[in-house]
Amino acid sequence: MKSILGIGNALTDVLAIFPDDSILQEYHLPVGSMQHVDLETGDRIWSKLKEYGVKYVPGGSAANTITCTSILGMPSGYIGKIGDDELGHLYKSTLEQFGVKTTMLTGTKGSGRAMCFITGPSGERTFADYMGAALEMVPEDLKPEYFEGYDYFHIEGYLVQNQDLIRKAAQMAKAAGCKISIDMASYNVVESNEAFFHNLLDRYIDIVFANEAEARSYTKLEPREALDALASQCEIAIVKIGKDGSMVKAGEEYHYIHAYPAKTIDATGAGDTYAAGFIYGLSLGMPLEACGKIGSIIAAKVVEVVGTKIDVPRWKAAKQEIRELIASVQK
């Protein structure tokens, strides 16, 4: 079985659900965006969310993906930085409970947290992130042996606040023989780091995942044309178009993948789980269309729960659907 290593911001998701986006205006948070906040603002928002009832889930985009690949059966590892505190200890132990091999570095600040506002009937998610110790991860923290023995290396785009770290990680992963994938993270992250993303895709990235807003921000094109542009820069490009499914392209090969049926209550983690399913399919040697369908199967499960962790009954159903799909492809 092929293996995967991820690197990302080790953040505990603090989730709260609201009927509309009025609370976002109070904190000047654009709907669907990810904004960094300082400790003071972060504590104020955290206190406000507690009034509405919150759910704590160890997360971060890459960690969500890596947790899912581990559950699917891929040997999976994760590199991140936490504080020496209760949130950090919870983060590490939770990943390990899911079978992930962790390389958790310890910073001087408290563990980071991603405060997630889930708003409106579509379950749109907006983040206010206090990065804490996660921001302290630096290129010097990385060692070549962290990457040895892995077949895939998955980068979360939110790490782009430390371009030298991503560059060093990508270089080490290439040297170790990994196929490198990246999730573009958020449209405003792409807007602020467009030149760096272009350089990264040109030099290091084999597989790129983007939603339609990220793809548009990066290419200045609509989703279908954006897919072509992305696919010209790397081996495989995926553009996710929410409830309308996804599109996959490699060279001249193109597939449109319908979204699987779901009763959506929270879109958090849909892209992360899709990436996990897609890479899992690749690791089995599945055709691109089947990889997209595997990603869609588990993405449809995660949107039916609050947060990024699929419950046991839904995982059981997802694995059965995936087995049936693989069997139909192998006939």
C-alpha positions, 0 to 999 in steps of 0.5 A, a space after each residue: 500500500 502506498 503511503 502519504 505524508 501531510 504538512 499543515 497548520 495544526 489548528 483545533 477547529 472551534 465550530 459554531 452554527 448560525 442561521 445567517 451571516 449577520 455575526 460575520 459583519 460584527 467582526 468584519 469577516 467576508 463570507 467564505 473567507 479565512 482571516 488571521 486574527 491576533 490573540 486578543 481578537 481571537 479570544 474575544 471571538 472565542 468567548 462570543 462563540 461559546 455563548 452559542 455553543 461550540 464543538 472542538 475538533 482537531 483540524 487544519 486542512 492537511 490534517 483532515 486529509 491525512 486523517 481520512 487517508 489513514 481511515 481508508 487504510 493508507 499509511 499516513 503521517 503528519 508534520 505540524 507544530 503545537 503548543 505545550 498545552 491541553 489543546 496541543 496534547 489533544 491534537 496529537 493524541 487524536 491524530 494518533 488515535 486515527 492511526 496517523 504517525 505524527 511528527 509534532 514539533 513544539 512551539 513557544 506560543 499556545 496551540 492554534 485554533 480555527 474559529 469556524 462560523 457555519 452560516 446560512 442554509 448552505 452551511 457556508 464556512 468562514 474562518 477566523 484563525 489564531 495561528 499561535 504555535 503553528 506560525 512558528 514552524 520554520 524550514 529549519 524544523 524539517 529533516 530529510 528523514 521525515 519524508 523518507 518512505 512516503 509516496 505522496 506528500 500533501 501540502 495545505 495552501 494555508 501554509 503559504 504564510 511561510 513560503 520558505 517552509 513550503 519551498 523547503 518541504 517541497 524540495 525534500 519531498 521531491 528528493 525523497 521521490 514523493 508525488 506532491 499535491 497541494 490544496 489551494 486553501 482559500 480564494 483570498 490566500 491565492 489572491 495574496 500569494 499569486 506569484 508564489 503559487 505559480 512558481 510552486 506549481 511550475 516547479 514542484 506540484 504534481 496534483 492540484 486541488 482548487 475550488 471554483 473561487 480559488 481556481 478563478 482567483 488563480 487563473 482569472 478564468 471560469 471553472 472549466 477554462 481554469 481547469 485547463 490552465 491548471 492542468 497545463 502546469 501539473 500532471 493532474 488538476 481538480 476543480 471542485 464546484 460544490 454541489 455541482 460536483 467536480 472536474 478532473 483533467 490530466 493531459 488531454 483526459 477530462 472527466 466531469 464527476 457528479 456530486 453524490 447525494 447528501 443532506 448538507 448541514 455543514 460544508 466544512 472539510 468537504 474539500 479536504 475529504 475529497 482530496 483524501 479520497 482522490 489520492 487514495 484512489 490514485 494509490 490503488 492505481 484507479 482511473 482518474 474518473 474513479 478517483 474523483 468518484 471516491 473523493 465525492 463519496 466521502 465528501 458527501 458524508 462529511 457535509 452531513 455532519 457538523 465539523 470535519 469528522 465523519 461518524 462511524 455509520 457514515 464511514 461504514 457506508 462510504 467504505 462499502 460504496 468505495 468497495 463496490 465502485 472499485 469492484 465495478 472498475 476492476 471487472 
